[in-house]
Amino acid sequence: MTLATFPLAGIVLAVIAAAVLAVGNFFQARGVSSGATGPSSGLGAREILRLLRNRAWLIGSAFLVVAILLQLASLAFAPLIVVQPVGVTALVFAALLTAFVTKAAPARREVGAIAVCIVSVGVFVTVAAVVSTQSAIGETQLVAVLIVLAVVLVASLAVLLLRRGRSVPPILFVLLGGIFSGFVATLGKTVILRVQTALASHDLELDSANLLTIGCLAGIAVAGLLSIYFVQTSHTSSRPEVVVAGLTVIDPFVAVILGITILGEARNAPIWAILVLVVAGAVAVLGVVALSRTQAAAAVGSP
């Protein structure tokens, strides 16, 4: 069974979600920094309670909720590998917002890195929209996604336990936030497709298939909470632009891999299309790395 898609609607919603995400990230970073006791104070229970009383952080959280809802709506109209990479446009909105607040134009290298990201992702999304397909998610695929999530969860906990008592590289929190955010998008897509299939076939019984869908919702809750925690923690030691840059490449990277390997959204793509997707994705990654380095260098050079 092939489900109908409307890629343009999905892409438009994804761009709007990226803009809202950039605004939410900005306010949350301001809220976290205003309540932090130092550059690497971390995020414990006391800090979390303080954030819940911080107006800027709460405003940012509201924006992020809206961004998530818009992103999920975009997934209802187009395959995962089409709309998820569009989130990289949040880099543009974040740079414009920072320039507006600081009244300082972005550096030339920063603009160049952002341009590389946007052009490469534009190529990726265009090709993906042409060759991708989406179909009903079977139980085997759903179980596979949940197993991969469980493996990643165990591996992440193991890494953090091994690093306990020692300093943790700030980028690790950004990476973990992006990884679990990618699982939220992937699981969200599976739930949307399975609900669409259940409604189309009038299968609303509480059988094993629908119980697996409920299991997916539980996975979304776990991955979502972990992503939120790691992103908030990353704000205590990384600049907002670096957090956005990390999320906009790691999240789509994870989601696209799962979308291609497990959900089979590129099963009918020709070889040339696969090569273009790989090259465009690699260039986007390099653009984000260049952007992160540029902004890190600017932070070091600033008084």
ChimeraX attribute file (.defattr): number of C-alpha atoms within 10 A of each C-alpha:
attribute: neighborCount
match mode: 1-to-1
recipient: residues
	/A:1	8
	/A:2	9
	/A:3	14
	/A:4	13
	/A:5	17
	/A:6	14
	/A:7	23
	/A:8	15
	/A:9	16
	/A:10	25
	/A:11	24
	/A:12	15
	/A:13	22
	/A:14	29
	/A:15	24
	/A:16	19
	/A:17	27
	/A:18	29
	/A:19	22
	/A:20	24
	/A:21	27
	/A:22	29
	/A:23	22
	/A:24	25
	/A:25	27
	/A:26	25
	/A:27	22
	/A:28	28
	/A:29	25
	/A:30	19
	/A:31	24
	/A:32	25
	/A:33	19
	/A:34	15
	/A:35	17
	/A:36	18
	/A:37	12
	/A:38	11
	/A:39	11
	/A:40	16
	/A:41	14
	/A:42	16
	/A:43	19
	/A:44	11
	/A:45	8
	/A:46	8
	/A:47	16
	/A:48	16
	/A:49	11
	/A:50	15
	/A:51	22
	/A:52	13
	/A:53	12
	/A:54	17
	/A:55	14
	/A:56	20
	/A:57	26
	/A:58	17
	/A:59	17
	/A:60	23
	/A:61	20
	/A:62	15
	/A:63	23
	/A:64	23
	/A:65	15
	/A:66	17
	/A:67	24
	/A:68	18
	/A:69	14
	/A:70	22
	/A:71	25
	/A:72	23
	/A:73	19
	/A:74	28
	/A:75	30
	/A:76	23
	/A:77	21
	/A:78	25
	/A:79	29
	/A:80	31
	/A:81	28
	/A:82	31
	/A:83	29
	/A:84	31
	/A:85	27
	/A:86	25
	/A:87	27
	/A:88	28
	/A:89	25
	/A:90	28
	/A:91	29
	/A:92	19
	/A:93	18
	/A:94	25
	/A:95	20
	/A:96	17
	/A:97	16
	/A:98	19
	/A:99	14
	/A:100	12
	/A:101	9
	/A:102	10
	/A:103	10
	/A:104	10
	/A:105	13
	/A:106	16
	/A:107	13
	/A:108	10
	/A:109	14
	/A:110	21
	/A:111	16
	/A:112	15
	/A:113	22
	/A:114	24
	/A:115	17
	/A:116	21
	/A:117	29
	/A:118	22
	/A:119	15
	/A:120	22
	/A:121	25
	/A:122	18
	/A:123	16
	/A:124	24
	/A:125	23
	/A:126	14
	/A:127	19
	/A:128	24
	/A:129	21
	/A:130	12
	/A:131	16
	/A:132	23
	/A:133	23
	/A:134	21
	/A:135	17
	/A:136	18
	/A:137	19
	/A:138	13
	/A:139	14
	/A:140	9
	/A:141	17
	/A:142	22
	/A:143	15
	/A:144	14
	/A:145	21
	/A:146	19
	/A:147	12
	/A:148	13
	/A:149	21
	/A:150	14
	/A:151	11
	/A:152	16
	/A:153	17
	/A:154	11
	/A:155	12
	/A:156	14
	/A:157	11
	/A:158	12
	/A:159	12
	/A:160	14
	/A:161	11
	/A:162	10
	/A:163	12
	/A:164	10
	/A:165	8
	/A:166	9
	/A:167	8
	/A:168	13
	/A:169	11
	/A:170	16
	/A:171	15
	/A:172	15
	/A:173	25
	/A:174	26
	/A:175	21
	/A:176	25
	/A:177	28
	/A:178	29
	/A:179	26
	/A:180	28
	/A:181	27
	/A:182	28
	/A:183	27
	/A:184	27
	/A:185	26
	/A:186	31
	/A:187	27
	/A:188	22
	/A:189	24
	/A:190	26
	/A:191	23
	/A:192	20
	/A:193	21
	/A:194	22
	/A:195	17
	/A:196	15
	/A:197	18
	/A:198	16
	/A:199	11
	/A:200	9
	/A:201	9
	/A:202	9
	/A:203	13
	/A:204	10
	/A:205	10
	/A:206	10
	/A:207	9
	/A:208	10
	/A:209	16
	/A:210	18
	/A:211	12
	/A:212	18
	/A:213	20
	/A:214	14
	/A:215	17
	/A:216	22
	/A:217	17
	/A:218	14
	/A:219	20
	/A:220	23
	/A:221	14
	/A:222	16
	/A:223	24
	/A:224	18
	/A:225	16
	/A:226	18
	/A:227	24
	/A:228	18
	/A:229	17
	/A:230	19
	/A:231	25
	/A:232	25
	/A:233	24
	/A:234	28
	/A:235	29
	/A:236	25
	/A:237	22
	/A:238	19
	/A:239	18
	/A:240	22
	/A:241	24
	/A:242	24
	/A:243	27
	/A:244	27
	/A:245	27
	/A:246	26
	/A:247	27
	/A:248	27
	/A:249	26
	/A:250	23
	/A:251	26
	/A:252	29
	/A:253	21
	/A:254	19
	/A:255	25
	/A:256	26
	/A:257	16
	/A:258	23
	/A:259	24
	/A:260	15
	/A:261	12
	/A:262	16
	/A:263	26
	/A:264	17
	/A:265	22
	/A:266	20
	/A:267	13
	/A:268	11
	/A:269	15
	/A:270	10
	/A:271	9
	/A:272	10
	/A:273	18
	/A:274	16
	/A:275	11
	/A:276	16
	/A:277	21
	/A:278	13
	/A:279	15
	/A:280	22
	/A:281	23
	/A:282	15
	/A:283	17
	/A:284	27
	/A:285	22
	/A:286	16
	/A:287	24
	/A:288	26
	/A:289	17
	/A:290	20
	/A:291	25
	/A:292	21
	/A:293	16
	/A:294	18
	/A:295	18
	/A:296	16
	/A:297	11
	/A:298	13
	/A:299	11
	/A:300	8
	/A:301	8
	/A:302	7
	/A:303	5
